[in-house]
């Protein structure tokens, strides 16, 4: 989920390189929505037809910081039931 990646990016020193293919796609979504700025590059490997995609996140935008603040202010739902050891729940 891109918002979780955005929250993780807030806690690291930028710029940071993202190499996991799933996270590279999430970075591209964050760039498309204007929440971060990043540079993308394609690296060809020695293996035949193998391509490695890398994203370098350079900064979190004002909109990204606002999204982080909104996500941080969301209250966790309260637990409205009692959980018993055998798995039974009572509302």
Residue pairs with C-beta under 8 A, 6 or more apart in sequence:
1 26
2 26
2 29
2 30
2 33
2 35
3 67
3 71
5 23
5 26
5 27
5 30
6 30
6 35
6 36
6 60
6 64
6 67
6 68
6 71
7 68
7 71
9 16
9 36
9 57
9 60
10 60
10 68
14 57
14 58
14 59
14 60
15 56
15 57
15 58
15 59
16 56
16 57
17 54
17 55
17 56
18 24
18 27
18 38
18 54
18 55
18 56
18 57
19 52
19 54
21 53
23 55
24 40
24 53
24 54
24 55
27 36
27 38
27 40
27 55
27 57
28 38
28 40
28 55
30 36
30 38
30 64
31 37
31 38
33 63
34 61
34 63
34 64
35 60
35 61
35 63
35 64
35 67
36 57
36 58
36 59
36 60
36 61
36 64
37 57
37 58
37 59
37 61
38 55
38 56
38 57
38 58
39 55
39 56
39 58
40 53
40 54
40 55
40 56
41 53
41 54
41 56
42 51
42 52
42 53
42 54
43 51
43 52
43 53
43 54
44 50
44 51
44 52
45 51
45 52
60 68
80 91
81 89
81 90
81 91
82 89
82 90
83 89
84 90
